[in-house]
Structure formats: C-alpha cells, structure tokens
C-alpha cells in the first residue's frame, strides 16, 4: 500500500494505491477509521465467514470531503493525481486488481486499454453538479 500526501499540507492524505495484498496478511485496512469510506483488502484463502449482517451506525460527520475508490477489474488505466490546489502530483498506471482511493485530491483518467473496466465506489448520491473540473 502506498500513501500519497499533499505537497502543500504535508500531513494531508490525498490518495492511496493498493497493488496487492501480501500473502502473509489476511486483512489490510486501506483507509483509517475516521474516513467516511472504509476500504479493506481481504485474503479469503481457506476462510469461512459465518452468516452475519452489519449493525446500523449513526453518522454525525457534517460536511465531509468526497472519498472515492476505483477497483480495476480488467486492463490498465493511466491516471493523473492532483493536489488540493489542482497541481499535478504524479502520473500512474493502474492494472487489474489494483485499487485507488482518493481522500481529498483530484484525479483524471488519461488513457485506458481496450479491455479496461473498473468499479467506482463513492459517497452518494451522485450529482453531476458536484464535480469541479480543472
């Protein structure tokens, strides 16, 4: 797991990239408990999970930064990551099974392979007018 911090606010986490779960680890929480979007990577090899449901939670978060998670299912996706002031931090390529979590910075998809497919998970509901273009 790689954590990418703001160059302006050095302690502000903007992006997390997870490439693969180490084989000796059963679970890796990618986001901290105080983030509104909880993302974990779990190794299910030789695992049984008993039937269960999750209890309701009371969320008194007020206004929160939009968190977003991309999970690459197929192909490759060339992306650019941005800081809070909209300056470019880095260009990256995400491959099958890799995860990007954005916690406050910006991002773009610049190019994809023909077989590229991803899942996008974020706080809802989605509203087109909730985007800020650079």
Buried (B, 14 or more C-beta within 10 A) or exposed (E): BEEBBBEEEEEBBBBBBBEEBEEEEBEBEBBEEEBBBEBEBEBEEEEEEEEEEEEEEEEEEEEEBBBBBBBBEBBBBBBBBBBBEEEEBEEBBBBBBBBBBBBBBBBEEEEBBEEBEBEEBBBEEEEEEEEEEE
